[in-house]
């Protein structure tokens, strides 16, 4: 299960508009079954550069790994 592999320092997909962003996991907390992840989300500029970052929390069950080691 991907949720079990979400760890501090990992990258996850953060749903955004107009395109999804790749966020870094900075903390995983909460009881089993209600785990939350604190994310550092980039705010991209028009040329793709990162203008700023913000942090937010989302349920781990709603996140997807951005990269997979499975081949």
C-alpha positions as CSV (number, residue, x, y, z in Angstrom):
1,X,0.0,0.0,0.0
2,X,1.4,3.4,-1.0
3,X,0.2,5.1,2.2
4,X,2.5,2.9,4.2
5,X,5.5,4.0,2.1
6,X,4.8,7.8,2.6
7,X,7.7,8.9,4.8
8,X,9.4,12.1,5.8
9,X,11.6,13.4,3.0
10,X,9.5,11.6,0.4
11,X,7.7,13.2,-2.6
12,X,4.0,13.1,-3.1
13,X,1.5,14.4,-5.6
14,X,-0.4,17.5,-4.3
15,X,-3.6,18.0,-6.3
16,X,-3.6,21.6,-7.6
17,X,-5.1,23.7,-10.4
18,X,-4.2,24.0,-13.2
19,X,-1.6,21.2,-12.7
20,X,-0.7,18.9,-9.8
21,X,2.4,19.8,-7.9
22,X,5.1,17.6,-6.3
23,X,5.3,18.3,-2.5
24,X,7.8,17.1,0.1
25,X,6.7,15.3,3.2
26,X,8.1,17.0,6.3
27,X,6.2,15.2,9.0
28,X,3.9,12.2,9.4
29,X,1.7,12.1,12.5
30,X,-1.6,10.9,14.0
31,X,-3.0,7.5,15.1
32,X,-3.1,4.5,12.9
33,X,-6.0,4.8,10.5
34,X,-6.0,8.6,10.7
35,X,-2.4,9.4,9.7
36,X,-1.7,12.9,8.4
37,X,1.2,14.2,6.4
38,X,2.6,17.8,6.6
39,X,3.7,18.9,3.2
40,X,6.0,21.6,1.9
41,X,4.3,22.7,-1.4
42,X,6.1,24.9,-4.0
43,X,4.4,27.9,-5.5
44,X,5.7,27.9,-9.1
45,X,6.2,31.0,-11.2
46,X,5.3,31.4,-14.8
47,X,8.7,30.0,-15.9
48,X,8.5,27.0,-13.6
49,X,10.8,28.6,-10.9
50,X,9.7,28.3,-7.3
51,X,8.5,31.7,-6.1
52,X,7.7,30.6,-2.5
53,X,6.6,27.5,-0.5
54,X,3.8,26.9,1.9
55,X,3.0,24.0,4.3
56,X,-0.2,22.2,4.6
57,X,-1.5,18.9,6.0
58,X,-3.4,16.2,4.2
59,X,-4.6,12.7,5.2
60,X,-2.0,10.1,4.2
61,X,-4.7,8.0,2.6
62,X,-5.4,10.8,0.1
63,X,-1.8,11.1,-1.1
64,X,0.0,9.3,-3.9
65,X,3.7,8.8,-4.2
66,X,5.3,11.0,-6.8
67,X,8.0,8.5,-7.7
68,X,8.0,4.7,-7.4
69,X,11.0,2.5,-6.9
70,X,9.2,-0.4,-8.4
71,X,10.4,-1.4,-11.9
